[in-house]
Amino acid sequence: MNRARRLLGSVGLALATIAATLLLLEIGVRIALGLDPNTFESLDSHRPEAARRQFRLIDLIRPSADDLVAYELRPGLRGRFRRQEIEINSLGMRGPERTLEKPEEGVFRIAALGDSHLFGWGVSYEHTFLALLEARLAERFPSRSFEALNLGVPGYNTVMEVQAFSRRVDLIDPDLLLIEYTGNDAELPNFLYHRHVLSLKESYLAGLVRRRLALLKGESLPQMGLLWVTREESREWFPEGRIPERFRPLYGWDNMIAAYRRLADLAKERGIPVVMLLDRDYFEERLEGRTDDLLSRPERDLVDLCGDLGFQVVETQDRLTDYLRKRGLTSEALWINERDSHPNPIHHRIIADVLFERLAASDILPPDETALTPESRWEQ
């Protein structure tokens, strides 16, 4: 009997120790989240260190007075970000210095709206598809001047992109508008959500363990400050209760569709043609031989809407899949690295090729009798 009691006592002590340890770890994860500087609230007081050369995302951005924009790139910043040289010009755009007004007559100006893909997350500026497109157009049409303004901001969704663009559309005065669609364009940027670190409705420790196991398996996960989420749980990770009231107009499919309609009105009033770039990552399904439409029904409805609005829709899926298939590669060959599925330089180059071919074959660009054909380039 005494032996059984001692055994039960030992088991009880062990369980109590495990429970106490898990509780302390849970508290530790919540404290880490609460102290994480990658939050929107910390932007007001944050100033990037002058001597810092390896910037974090929080160093690149500052709050906006407009809640429909929320935040913007910090002008005049130079350093390194994601192991690449980064330059934010005085207008708050990635890339070389520009002027809001067109610098001279005859310049064909492209304004591009997007998020981290357009911005060029993890790649040098000259390897971004927008910079490559500008160079390709200048080569093909040597008597014309082209200027591509990169208005991409990491984390932006469609509502934010359109609102930021609408505030200076008449100053920029573009001849062509490019908007890129990505799969999270109806959602909030990660750090705009509330973090309910005192809530007892979920275990942050359990979620952290699930995500770390997924990372060990080599899955690509979007980062949420200190945390990561799997694609399966992303919808549950940020439930409705975590959306700040001030940012609700930014969130949801209906608000995104309304932003596309607003962009169409802005463009139509000014006679600006619009290209919608659809760069989705269904490569594995294509490589497996699936030929059906892999877009979700809402995404296909969005593409149809853009067609009805008069946008030219450019899809890159087939070209990217062909690149992988011919070389026997998987989709990771188009990623920054095995944990980051942002487009790498190869992916950016293929996007630029597709855009260039569509623009060169369209009536969007003004005719240029001095345009170099592939044959004339060889003759040179």
N, C-alpha and C positions, 0 to 999 in steps of 0.2 A: 504493500500500500504506500509506504513512504517513498519507494522507488518510483512508483507511478506518479505520485505527487511532485516529486523532484523533476520528473520528465515533463509533466504538464507545465510546471513552473518555468522550466528552461525554454519550452516551446512558446509559452506566453511571453517570456522576456524577449525571445528572438523576434516574435511577431511585433511586439511593441517597439523594439529597436528599428525594425524595418519600416514600420509605419511612421515613426518619428523622423527617420532619415528621409523618407519620401516627402514628408511634410516640409522638412527644411529645404529640400531640393525644390519643391514647388514654390516655396516662399522666395528662394534665391532666384528662380527664373522670373518670377513676377517683379522682384526688385530690379533685376537686370533690364526688363522691359520698361519699367518706370523710369530708369536712369538713361535709357537709350536716347542719345541726342538726335537721332534721325526721326524727328517728329515735326509736324507742322508748327506746333506751338513754340518750338525752339528757334524757328527761323527769325523771329523778331529781334532776338538778342544775339544771334550768331553772326560772327564776323570771321571770315577765313584768315588764317594766320599768314602774314606777309611772307614769311620764310618757308611756308609749306609748299612743297613741290608735288606731292602726291595728294591730289584733291579727292575728297569724298563728294557724293552727290549733294549733301547739305552745303558744301562750300560753293557749289556752282549756282545755287538758286537763292532768291530772296522773295519775301511776300509781295503780293500784288494788292493794291487797294480795291481791285475788282474781284468780288467773290466768284464770278464766272470764269476768272482766269486763275485765281488762287495764288499762283507763284510764277516767277519768270526767271530767266537766266540772269546772272549778275554781270553787268557790262564790264568790259575792260579786264577780264580775268585771264591770266596766262599761267600755265604750269603743266602738270601731268595728271591725267585721269584715266583709270583703267589701263595703266601702262602705256598710254599714248599721249603725245603732246596735245594740249588743248588750248585753244584761243577763242575767247568770247569777245567779239568786237564791241565797239562803243554803242552799237544799237541793240545789244543783247542777243546777237545771233552767232552761232558757231561759224568760224571762217574768217577770211580777211576783212579788212575795213571796207564798209560800203557807205553810200549816202542814201538817205530816204528818197530823195528826188533822183530821177534818172540822171546820170552824169552827162549824157550827151544825146543828141538826136540819133535815132537809128539803133539804139540799144534795145535788144529784145530781152525783156526781163521775165524770169520765171520765179514765182513765189511758191514755195513748197511748205505744206503743213503736215505735221506728223509728230511722232513721239521719239523714243530712243532709237528706233530703227533708222529713221531719217537723220536724226542727230549724228548717228555714227558711233553708237556705244561700242567701245572696245577696238575701234579702228581709227587710223589716222585720217585727217580731214580729206587729204587727196585721194584716199581710197573709198570715200563715201560715194554712193551711187549718184548723188546730186552733183558733186564735183566732177565725177567722171562723165556725166551727161553733158555738163557745161563744156568740158574739154572736147568731147566728141563733136558737139555741134559747131564749136569754133573751128575745128579741123575740117569739117565737111563744108562749112559756109564761110570761107576765109574773108569775104568782104563785109561780113556782118559782125556785130558785137553782141555777145551773149553774157547774161549775168543771172546767176541762179542764187536766190536768197534762201538760206536754210533757216526756216522758222521752227524747226523741230526742237522740242523740249522733252527730255526724259520724263515719262509718266503722264504726259498730256493725254486726254481723251478728246473726242471730236468736239464736244461743247466748248472746251477750253481753247482748242485750236481755232475754231471759228470766231469765238469772242475776241481772242487776242488779235487775229487778223483783221477783224472788222474795225478795230480802233485805229488802224493806220493804213487801210486799204487804199485810200485816196492819196496818201503821201507816197506809198510804195508804187502805185500805179502799174501793176503788173500787166504783161501781155499774155501770160498764161498762168493758170493756177493749177497746182498739183496737190492733191490730198491723198495721203496713204491711209488705207484701212488696215488695222491689226485687230486681233481677236479680243483685246480688252478695251476697245474704244467706247464701250458703254459703261465701263466701270470707273470707280474713283482711283486716283493714284494711291498706292499702298499706305503712305504715311498720313493721308488725310482722314483715315478712319479713326474712330475712338478706340482706345485700348482700355478695356474694362479690367484692369489688373486686380481689382477687389471683388470681381464677380466670382461666385461659387458655382456657376452653371457649367463650367468646363475646367479641365485640367490642362494648364499650360505646359506642365512637365510631360504629360502623355503626348501632347501634340508635338513638342520638341523632339521626343524620342522617335515618333513616327517619321518625322521629316528627316532626322539624321539617318535613320535606316534607309530611307528612300535615296538619300544622297550617296550612301555606301553602295547602293545598287547601281549607281551611275545615272539616276534619273535627273532630268533638267527641271529645276524648281525655281519659280520666281521668288525673289527675296523680299521679305517684309521687315525692314529694319534689321534686327538681330535674328529674325526667324525666316524660315522658308516654308512654303506650302506646296503640297502636291496638286496636280491639276484636278484630281478627283475631289479634293476637299476645298478647293478655292472658293466655290460658291457658298460653302458652309462657314468658311473661315471668317468672312465678313458679312454677318447677317444684317438685316435691316436696322436692328437696334444700334449698330455701330456707325451708322451714317450721321455725321453732324448735320443739324438742321440747315445751317447756312450753305451746305454743299449739296443738298438734295437736288437742286436744279441741274447739277452736273451729272447725275447718276441715272442710269436706266436706258433701255433701248428706245423708248418713246422720245426722250430728250435728245438722244443721239440723232434719230431720224429728223427731228425738228431742226437740229443744227445743220444737217445736210440740206434741208429745204431753205433755210436761211442763207446758207452759202450760195445756193443756186440763185436766189434773189439778188444777192450782192453782185454776183458775177454777171447776171443777165442785165441788170441796170447799167453796168459799165462796159458791156460787150466783151467780157473776158471769157475765153474758152476754159473749160475745166477738164482735167484728166484725173480719174480716180484710179489709184494704183492698188491692186489687190494682190498681196504677197502672203499667201497662206502656206502653212507647213504641213501639208498632207502627203509628204514624200513617200513615207513607208507604205501607205495604202496604194499609191500609184506604182511603186516598185513591185508590189505584190500582184499587179495586174488588174487592180480595180479600175474600171473605166466609168463608173457611175459618178454623178455629181456629188463630190465629197463636202461641199459647203452645207452648212445647216440651212434649214428652210428660212429662218430670218435673214441669214447672210445672203442667200440667193434672192430674197425679196429686196434686200438693200441694193444688190447689183442691178436688179430690174428697175428699181426706183431711180438709181443714178442714170440709167439709160433713158428713162422717161424725162428726167430733168435736163437732158442734153449733154451729160458728161460722156466723155470717151473713157471706157473702162479698159484698163490694161491689166491682164492677169499673167503672172510669171510662173505659175505652177508647172505647166508643161515643159518649159525650157529648163527649169531647175531639175525636174525629174529626169529629163533626157541626159543632162550632164552627169547625174549620179549613175544612171543605168549604163551608159556607155563606158564608164570607168569602174563599174562594179563596186560603187561606194554606197555607204549608208548616209542618212541625213546629217549625221554628225560632221561630215566633211564640209558642211556649209555653216557650221557653228563657230563661235569664237573659241570655245573649248568644250570639253565633254560635259561641263556643268552649266554652261551659259549658251543658250540657243539663239542669242542675237546673231544677225548676219555677219559673217566674216568677210574679208576682202573679196574672196571668190564670189560669194553670194551677192555682194554689192555690185561687182562687175557685171554679173549676169542681169541683174535688175536694170543697170544702166544700158546694157545692150538692147534689152527688150524695149525700154522706153525710147531710146534713140531711134530704133527701127520704126516704131509706131509713129513717132513725131515726124521723121523724115518722109514717111509715106503718106502723111495726112496733109490737109490743107490748113493746118493751124499755123505753120511757119510761113511767112511771106515768101513768094518765089524769089529765087536768087540764081541768076543765070551763070554766076561764077561758081556755083556749088560744085565741089569736087566729087565725082563719081568714084567708085572703087577703081575703075580702069585708069582714070586720070591721076589718082594718087600713085599708082604703080609707075606711070610715065614720069612722074616727078622724081 
